[in-house]
Amino acid sequence: MSGLISRDYCVRHAGGIVRTFGFGLLLSTLASNRKTLLERAVSYYENRGYAFPGHVGRAYRIAALIEARVARIYGRLAERFASQPEVAELFRELEQEELEHSRLMQLCRFLVVLHPRLEFVPRIRDPQISAILSELRVLQSRVGQMSLEQALDATVAVEQGEINTVFDRLLRQVDCEATRLFEGRLSEIQGHAQSVPERVALLRRRLATG
């Protein structure tokens, strides 16, 4: 089972998963590696309800798009450095984690409600969002020419930039059992702004001593 939520995590939090999504979703997730729990959760809500409309719904769609675009960049970096297994493995892991972040933002579209906490609703033309999308377009266009050091530096810069700020602020506005299941896992593995630089530094040490 790929993604942020491992089979072990599902077993340890089976009660919460069943209460929130039903026994069928837990069983199908444990029985098959074809989809992650988050993928199944998004499908669960898509089949049973409507995503939040208007600017709020679009804000979470924008965040999902940003996370998916970062995942695409990591996927291409994994292909670029396929001849270096440790490097490719890191970028594949990051690709899958960013895809899960994107799915979590998609899930939030079905779970967010009007509430005084709902004060952060970014739009596509907001300077912060426009700058992020522009940065990612430039980064994606440069993947084919990047050295390994440039790719690792860019990875750290992306994860310590505004992307995670947007993700964290939007996630904190959705407070329900469904998202808390995933927030618990996110807190266990640390936020990307902290964990990715540590993983990059560890990779660099391994390559230097290998």
Protein Blocks (a to p, Z undefined) as FASTA:
>chain_A
ZZjbdfklmmmmmmmmmmmnojklmmmmmmpckbcfklmmmmmmmmmmccdehjllmmmm
mmmmmmmmmmmmmmmmmmmmmmmmklmmmmmmmmmmmmmmmmmmmmmmmmgccdfklmbc
cdfklmklmmmmmmmmmmmmmmmmpcfklmmmmmmmmmmmmmlmmmmmmmmmpccfklmm
mmmmmmmnopfklmmmmmmmmmmmmmmmZZ
